């Protein structure tokens, strides 16, 4: 299965995310997961922007999944601890919002963000992706207690039900902040794609690709993204996160493996 997500869905980026979603349709992606931010960098509350709300409702009706993606998508307090500071510096530009929040503030933002999206869409919001995929050590337990069904990091997609295992699926994503990061992300995507394709031929699995509005600033990134997604879409079914996790649940995974393993006779 192929899971393509569009990050940073918010009023400041509505033209970019609409353009990306249209291109994904052209590249063979029927369903995707859209990661919505209630108030990106405090630049405009999503629930007050009629155009963004209407577009999200249309996409949900068309079969895309909407998930919560932070609240402000920016670090509100200083990151503490050498390990956390290193993660923030390596993987975000001051946007690792849920890396060092205290539990009370984190719970408040999760509750308010989910309530706003559910009011906009009229459907449950089941998933959460932390900005830059950076989470505090207690976040998964907190998400489970609040009734979220899944979350993801840059290496795993994880259902939040008790006794559920994580699904290893390193994300193919791009970076444009510096020339070195850009070149490295292009090399990562082109190297990882055939490796994941080979793995998918051996067992049921999930391949993830993440796109951001900022990717549109680089023609090299967009060319690479189109090549990778078109290639993967030819042999993998495009799905939402919730659908993928349902299919890769232990019982369904065994059935899928028996059906698809090499050499199986009809």
C-alpha positions in Angstrom: 0.0 0.0 0.0 1.1 3.6 -0.7 0.3 6.3 1.9 0.9 9.9 0.7 0.3 12.7 3.2 0.2 16.4 2.7 1.4 18.3 5.8 0.7 21.9 7.0 -2.9 22.1 5.6 -3.8 25.6 6.9 -5.2 28.9 5.5 -1.8 30.4 4.6 -1.0 27.4 2.4 -4.4 26.6 0.8 -3.3 27.3 -2.8 -0.2 25.1 -2.3 -2.0 22.2 -0.7 -4.8 22.3 -3.3 -2.2 22.3 -6.1 -0.4 19.4 -4.5 -3.6 17.4 -4.1 -4.5 18.0 -7.7 -1.0 16.8 -8.8 -1.3 13.6 -6.7 -4.5 12.8 -8.5 -2.7 13.2 -11.8 0.1 11.0 -10.5 -2.2 8.1 -9.6 -3.0 8.8 -5.9 -6.7 8.3 -5.3 -6.7 8.7 -1.5 -4.4 10.5 0.9 -4.1 11.8 4.4 -4.3 15.6 5.0 -2.6 16.9 8.1 -4.5 20.0 9.3 -3.1 22.7 11.6 -5.7 24.7 13.6 -3.6 27.9 13.8 -0.4 27.7 11.8 2.2 30.0 13.4 -0.7 32.0 14.8 -1.3 33.3 11.2 -5.0 32.6 11.0 -7.3 30.2 12.7 -8.4 27.4 10.4 -12.0 27.3 11.7 -12.5 31.0 10.7 -11.4 30.5 7.1 -14.4 29.4 5.0 -12.4 28.4 1.9 -10.0 26.1 3.8 -12.9 24.5 5.7 -15.0 24.0 2.6 -12.0 22.4 0.8 -11.4 20.0 3.7 -15.0 19.0 3.8 -14.9 18.3 0.1 -11.8 16.2 0.4 -13.2 14.2 3.4 -16.3 13.5 1.3 -14.1 12.3 -1.6 -12.4 9.8 0.7 -9.3 11.5 2.0 -8.6 11.3 5.7 -8.1 14.4 7.8 -5.7 14.2 10.8 -4.6 16.7 13.5 -1.1 18.1 12.9 -0.1 20.0 16.0 -2.0 23.2 17.0 0.3 26.1 16.3 3.1 24.1 14.6 5.8 26.1 16.3 7.8 25.7 19.5 6.2 27.9 22.2 8.8 27.2 24.9 12.5 26.6 24.9 13.4 23.0 24.2 15.1 21.5 27.2 17.6 18.6 27.4 20.5 17.9 25.1 18.8 15.1 23.2 15.6 17.1 22.6 17.6 20.2 21.5 19.5 18.1 19.1 16.3 16.5 17.6 14.8 20.0 17.3 17.8 21.4 15.5 18.2 18.4 13.2 14.6 17.7 12.2 12.8 21.1 12.5 13.2 24.8 12.1 11.8 25.7 15.5 8.5 23.8 14.8 8.8 20.7 17.1 5.8 21.9 19.0 5.0 18.7 20.9 8.6 17.7 21.8 8.9 19.5 25.2 5.3 20.6 26.1 4.2 19.8 29.6 1.4 17.2 29.8 -1.3 19.8 30.8 -0.6 22.1 27.9 -0.2 19.2 25.5 -3.6 17.8 26.5 -5.3 21.2 26.1 -4.0 21.7 22.6 -4.9 18.1 21.6 -8.5 18.5 22.9 -9.0 21.9 21.4 -7.5 21.0 18.0 -9.5 17.9 17.6 -12.7 19.6 18.7 -12.2 22.3 16.1 -11.5 19.9 13.2 -14.5 17.8 14.2 -16.8 20.8 14.3 -15.5 21.8 10.8 -15.9 18.4 9.3 -18.7 16.8 11.2 -16.7 13.5 11.5 -14.4 12.0 14.1 -10.7 12.9 13.9 -8.8 9.7 14.8 -5.1 10.5 13.9 -2.4 12.8 15.1 1.0 13.6 13.6 3.3 15.9 15.6 5.0 18.7 13.7 8.4 17.4 12.3 7.3 14.0 13.7 8.9 15.0 17.1 7.0 13.7 20.1 7.5 13.9 23.9 8.0 10.6 25.7 4.5 10.7 27.1 2.6 11.7 24.0 1.5 8.3 22.7 0.0 7.4 26.1 -1.7 10.7 26.2 -3.2 10.3 22.7 -4.5 6.9 23.7 -6.1 8.2 26.8 -7.8 10.9 24.7 -9.3 8.4 22.3 -7.0 9.0 19.3 -6.6 5.9 17.1 -3.2 6.4 15.6 -0.1 8.5 15.4 3.2 8.4 13.4 6.9 9.2 13.6 9.4 9.5 10.8 10.1 5.8 11.1 6.8 4.2 12.3 3.0 4.3 11.9 1.4 3.2 15.2 -2.1 2.3 16.2 -2.8 3.4 19.7 -4.9 0.4 20.9 -3.4 -1.6 23.6 -1.2 -4.5 22.5 -0.9 -3.1 19.0 2.5 -3.1 17.4 4.1 -0.3 15.4 4.5 -0.6 11.6 8.0 0.1 10.4 7.7 2.5 7.5 10.5 5.1 7.1 9.0 8.1 5.4 10.2 9.5 2.1 10.2 13.2 2.6 12.0 16.3 1.3 13.9 19.2 2.8 14.5 22.6 1.2 15.9 24.7 4.1 19.6 24.4 2.9 21.3 23.1 -0.2 22.8 20.2 1.7 19.5 19.2 3.2 17.9 19.4 -0.3 20.5 17.2 -1.9 20.4 14.7 1.0 16.6 14.4 0.9 16.7 13.8 -2.9 19.3 11.1 -2.5 17.3 9.6 0.4 14.1 9.4 -1.6 15.7 7.9 -4.7 17.7 5.3 -2.7 14.9 4.3 -0.3 12.2 3.9 -3.0 13.6 0.7 -4.6 14.5 -0.8 -1.2 10.9 -0.4 0.0 9.6 -1.7 -3.3 11.6 -4.9 -2.9 10.5 -5.3 0.7 6.8 -4.9 -0.4 7.2 -7.7 -2.9 8.1 -10.0 0.0 5.5 -9.2 2.5 2.5 -6.9 3.0 3.8 -3.5 3.9 3.2 0.3 3.8 5.3 2.8 1.9 5.0 6.4 3.0 5.6 9.7 1.1 5.2 13.1 2.8 4.8 16.4 1.0 4.9 19.9 2.3 3.9 23.3 0.8 7.5 24.3 1.0 8.4 21.5 -1.5 7.0 23.7 -4.2 9.9 26.1 -3.8 12.2 23.6 -5.5 11.7 22.2 -9.0 14.2 19.5 -8.2 12.1 18.3 -5.2 8.9 18.3 -7.2 10.5 16.5 -10.1 11.8 13.8 -7.7 8.5 13.6 -5.9 6.6 13.1 -9.1 9.0 10.4 -10.2 8.8 8.5 -6.9 5.0 8.8 -6.5 4.2 7.8 -10.1 6.6 4.8 -9.8 5.0 3.6 -6.5 1.4 4.3 -7.6 1.8 1.9 -10.5 2.2 -1.1 -8.2 0.7 0.0 -4.9 -2.8 0.9 -3.8 -3.1 4.5 -2.5 -4.8 4.5 0.9 -5.4 6.6 4.0 -3.6 6.0 7.2 -6.7 4.6 9.0 -7.4 2.2 6.1 -3.8 1.0 6.0 -3.7 0.3 9.7 -7.0 -1.7 9.5 -5.5 -3.8 6.7 -2.2 -4.4 8.5 -3.8 -5.4 11.8 -2.5 -8.8 12.9 -5.4 -10.9 11.6 -5.7 -9.1 8.3 -1.9 -9.2 7.9 -1.8 -13.0 8.1 -4.6 -13.3 5.6 -2.9 -10.8 3.2 0.5 -12.6 3.5 -1.1 -16.0 2.7 -2.8 -14.5 -0.3 0.2 -12.6 -1.7 3.3 -14.6 -0.8 5.5 -15.7 -3.7 4.8 -19.1 -5.1 1.3 -19.5 -3.7 -1.0 -21.6 -5.9 -4.5 -20.5 -6.6 
